[in-house]
């Protein structure tokens, strides 16, 4: 197999980042992610094993993949997820392993995951009000999520990023209180503009959308550190970047969708993620592997590459590498490039890996 940096798509974007959905199951039923009744979960045999995931990561690392994010569903609902973290951490070319989680099961697992090699976490936290949190998640316990956040901090997972999907009339009045968390903690709080999907259980309506410029305006009104604000407006920050210096140079490496600012006196940062893929698709460096072994070149693309069949039919490493190259080659120029409406996806986000 060829050396590092081999994964370059037809638009010249170098692919260095793989998101792995280890399960489509979740202990919550977030209104923007899946229907209230849930989804028909894949059987154990339909999902890749941790060993199969690890093999794909190992081979992908020889092609230039250096960062792995483990997602779901809820990844902590999948037994053995720490073994995948450990396996990925043992691959020399993999320099960053992260996880997206709702944190409700994180408290008893944070130390084990950190010890296995997990470096950082993104945590879904859409509300600081127990009743609103329960409404949004349909069954979640806010106290468990908060406990998970603090456990992650004690375990040394850095940075901690809290993601809040803003829905008008549901949690839109909490923008300021969520942003204010960065005044007390060195956490990043990122506001995500709601993206209606056909597959998210009927919550498909523009009336729920709070435009990202409105969210940003309300945060700016809280008062920001001037230099950080200027940098965040001028540059896109890399998802691994921390501090003003990194923000100043990260415009050359547009690997993340968020722009950031810092509140005056803030310990952490406030980030903004627009649903308009054109803002960051040009620098997209990621591919997605679903729990059932399908490579998704783009969140908003119908294209998929069947990896599971190749793995289970005895394909050698070179053949697996070819499948990974095909996934990179299938990346569209933009999530909007399939046509008129980008919000076509019929599968819930829990089955795609977000």
N, C-alpha and C positions, 0 to 999 in steps of 0.2 A: 504493500500500500504506500501511497505517496506521503509526503511529509506534511508539517503543520501549515495551516492557512489554505488548505485545498478547497474548502467550501466557500465558493463565491458564486452568487446567483447571477442570472443573466442580466441583471441591472447593475452589477458591479459591487453589490453589498456582500461583505465578508460575514459569514454565519459563524458565530462563536458561542451561541447561547442556546441551550436546549431546556425546554420546559417539559417535565414528565408528570402526567396525571396518573397516579398510582391506583386510583379508585374513582368510580363515579358515585359512590355512596357518601352520604353526609348525615350527621346527626341533627342538622338544622334543615330548615326549608325556607331559606331566604326568598323574599318575594320577587327579587330581581334575578334569581338564579335558577329556581326550579318550581314546578307546580306544587301546590299544597299537599297533594296526595303522593308526592315524590315521583320517582321514575323507576321503571323496571330495571333493577340493578343487574349488571353483568354477573354471570355465574363465576365461580372460582376458576373454572377451566377456560372461560372466555377471556380472562384477564392475563396479562403477562405476569410471570413470576418475578420475584425480586432478582433472581439470578439472570433472567432474560433482560430485565431493565439494565442491570449492571453490565451485561455483555454489550448491549447497544451503546452505553456510555463509554465503555472502554474503547470500542471501535471508533465511535464518533470523536473521541479525544485525539486519535491519530490523524483526523481530518481537520482539526482546528477548533473543535468545541472545547472551551475552557471553563465555562460556567454552566451550572445545572441548577434549576429550580424545581422543587418537588411540590406538586399541587394535587388537587382532587377534582371533584368532591372534596371531602375533608381527608387530607393525607393521613392524619393520625388515626383515622378509622380503619386503616389498612394494617393488619398485623404484619410485623416484620419490617416496617418502614425504616427503622434505625439501621437495619442491616444494609439497606440500599445506600443510606448516607455513608456508612462505614466503607462500603465497597467503592463508592465514588471518591471518597476522601483518600483512598489508597492509590488512586491513579495519578501519577505525577503531573500530567498536563492539566488536570482539573484544579483550578485555583480558587474557585468559589462555589460553595454549595449553600443554597438558601431554600426556604420553604414558605408557602402561603398557607395560612391556617386560620380558623376562626378562634383558636386558642382556648376553647372550652375544655379541651382534653390535654392541654399543654402542660399544666402545672406539674403533674407527676412524671412527665416525660422529658422536661426541658434539660435536666442534667445529663440524662442518657444521650439525648440527641447532640448536645454540645460536645460531649465526650467522644461521640462517633465521628464528629467532624463538621457538624452543621455550624455555619458561621453567622447567619442572620435570618430574621423572620419578617414577613409581611403579615399583618394581622387584620382581619376584617372587624371593624368596630364602627357601626353606623349610628350609634346612639349612646349617650351617657345616662339615659332615663330607662330604668328597668322595664316599664310598661311599653315604651316605644321599641326598645330592643326586642322584647318578646313579640311584639306585633310584626316587626320586620323579619325576624327569624322564625316566627310561628311556633317556636318551642324552646328558644334559647334562654339561658340564665346569664344575665350580665355579670354577676359576681364571679362566675366560673371563668368568663373571658378575662376579666380584670386580673384574677389570680394568675391566669396563664401569662399575661403580659408581664407581671412582676416577676414571675418565675423565670421567664426568658431573660429579663434584665439581670437577675441574680446569677444565672448560668453563664453570663458573659456574651450572650448573643447580641451583636452590634452590626449595623444599626437596627433598632426596632422601628418598623414603619407601620403605622396604623392607617388603614384604608377605609374611607367612608364614602359610600355611594349616596349621593344627595337626591332625595325625592321630595318634590314640592308637596307641602301639606302633610308630610309624614315626619321627616326629620330636618326639614330645611330651616327650622328655627334654631337649630343647634350648631350652625356653622361656627359662630363665634365661640361657643363653649368648647367645641372640639378643637378649634385652633388654639385656644388658650391652654390646652394641655402642654403645648410646646414651651410655655412660660415656666412651667414647674418641672418638666422632665426633658431629658435630651432625646426625645422621640421625634420622629418625623410624622406629621399628620398629613395625609394626602386626600384631597377631595376628588372624587371621580364623578364626572358627568354621566348621568344615567343613560345607558344605551339600551333602548327597547329591543328585545328579541322576541320573535314569535314563540320561541320555546320556553319563555320564562313564566309560563303559567297564567297568561291572560293579562299580566301587568304590562300592557303594550300600548302606551299612549303618551303623546307629546305633553299632555297636561302635567305629567310627573317630572318633566325635565326642568332642572334649574340650570340655565346656561353657565358655562364655566366662567365667562366674563362677569356674571353677576356674583358668583361665589368669590372670585378674586377681588371684586370691588368691595365687598363686605369685609374681607380680611384686610385689605389695604387700609380701610377706615379704622382698623384697630391700632394702626401705627406700625411702621416697619423700619428695620435697620436700613438706612439709605443705600449703602454699598451693596448689600445682599439683594435688595429690591432691584437695583439697576442691573446687576448681573443676571438675575433670574429673568428679567425682561429680554435681555440681549442674548442669552445663551440657553441651550438645553443641557441639563446636567446629566451626567452618566449615572446609572443606578447604583454604582459602587462608590461614587464620589462623595466626599465629606468635606465641609469647610469651604471658605471663600476661594482659596487658591484652586481647589479642584473644580469649583464651579466656573472659574475664569477660563480654564483650559478645556473643559469638557465639551465645548461646542464643536470640537474636532472629532468627538466620538459620541455620536448621537444614538446611544444604545438604549436609552430609556425614554418613556413617554412623558415623564413629569417635568414641569418647571417648578422652581422653588423660590421662596423668599423666607426671610426670617423676621418675626415680630420683634419690635424694639424690646430688648432685654430677654429675648427668647433663648432657651437652651437648645431647642430643636428647631426644625424647619417646617414650614407649611408648603405643601406641594399641590399642584393642580394637574389633573389628567383630563384632557378633552376627549370627547367621543369622536372627534373629527380625525380620522386616521391620517389624513393628508399632512397633519402637522408633524408626524413622526415616522410615517411609513417609509419615507425616503432613506432613513437610517436604520430601518429594522434589521436586527441581526439574529433573529430567533426562529426556531422551528419547534413544533409541539409534537409530543408522542402521547397518545391517549392510552387509557388503561387497557383497552382491548387491542393495543398494538398497531394503531394506525398513525402514521405521521401526518400531521396537519401543517402544511407550509404556512398558513395564515389563519388567524382567528376567524376572519370573515371570508374565507375561501372554501368552496365546495371540494376542492382537490384533496385527496388523501392517498397515501402510499401504504400498502399492506405490508407491515413488517412482521407481524405475528406468523403468517404463513411461511415466510422465508425462514424464520427462526426455527419453526417446528418441522420444517421439511429438510432440515440438515444443512442449510446453506452455510458455506464457509465464511470466514471473516471478510474476504474480498467481496463476496456477493452482498453481505450485509452493508458493507461500505458503499456499494453501488446504490442500494436502496436509500441510504442517507443522502447521497449526492442527488438522487432523483427528487427527494423531498426539498432540498435546497433549490434545485433548478425549477421547481414548480411554484416558487414564491411569486405572487403577482406584484406588480409595481406598487399597488395600493389596495387596501381593503375595499376601496370604492370601485376598483377596476372591473368588477364583475357586472356593473351596469348601474341601474337607476338607484335602487334602495339598498344600502349596505346592511340593513337590519333584517336580513332575510332568514337568518339561521333558525332552523326548525328544532334543533336539539338544544336542551337546556345547557347553560354554561357549565353545570356540574359534570356534563359528559364530555365537554371539550377540553376543559382544563384552564379556562379563563385567560 
